[in-house]
């Protein structure tokens, strides 16, 4: 049930903010309970995101990532 809520939230947020792809790991009591990729890593070549996708993140994006993490924590 929780993973469905997380999936729905992530997909809605990606659509709303035009995020082509991202990877998520949710850890509870030291164990990964959800590890999943969403969307596309490369839109031009239709390469899907996986939990192993490597991202380059500029300093400006770190604030956005922290904001999204905070929002995800509120729904769990």
C-alpha positions in Angstrom: 0.0 0.0 0.0 2.7 2.5 0.9 4.7 1.8 -2.2 1.5 2.6 -4.2 1.2 5.9 -2.4 4.8 6.7 -3.0 4.5 5.6 -6.7 1.5 7.8 -7.2 3.1 10.8 -5.4 6.3 10.5 -7.4 4.6 10.1 -10.7 2.3 13.1 -10.0 5.3 15.2 -8.9 7.3 14.3 -12.0 4.4 15.3 -14.2 3.7 18.5 -12.4 7.4 19.6 -12.4 8.2 18.1 -15.8 10.9 15.8 -14.4 11.8 13.2 -17.1 13.3 10.7 -14.7 14.5 9.9 -11.2 15.6 7.1 -8.9 14.2 6.5 -5.4 15.4 4.5 -2.4 13.3 4.3 0.7 15.1 2.9 3.8 13.3 1.8 6.9 15.1 0.6 10.0 18.3 0.1 7.9 16.7 -1.9 5.2 15.7 -0.8 1.7 12.0 -1.2 1.4 11.7 0.5 -2.0 14.4 0.9 -4.7 13.0 1.9 -8.0 13.6 4.1 -11.1 10.9 6.2 -12.7 10.8 7.8 -16.2 13.6 8.3 -18.6 17.3 8.9 -18.0 17.7 10.0 -21.6 14.6 11.4 -23.3 16.2 11.6 -26.7 17.1 7.9 -26.8 14.2 6.7 -24.6 16.6 5.2 -22.0 14.7 4.2 -18.9 15.8 5.1 -15.4 16.8 2.3 -13.1 17.9 2.2 -9.4 21.4 2.1 -10.8 21.2 5.2 -13.0 24.1 7.7 -12.3 23.1 11.4 -12.2 25.1 14.5 -12.4 23.7 17.1 -10.0 24.7 20.7 -10.0 24.7 22.6 -6.7 21.5 24.5 -7.5 19.6 21.2 -7.8 20.6 20.0 -4.3 18.0 22.3 -2.8 15.3 20.8 -5.0 16.3 17.3 -4.0 16.2 18.1 -0.3 12.7 19.7 -0.8 11.4 16.6 -2.5 12.8 14.4 0.2 11.1 16.5 2.8 7.8 16.2 1.0 8.2 12.4 0.6 8.8 12.1 4.4 5.5 13.9 5.1 3.4 11.3 3.2 4.9 8.3 4.9 
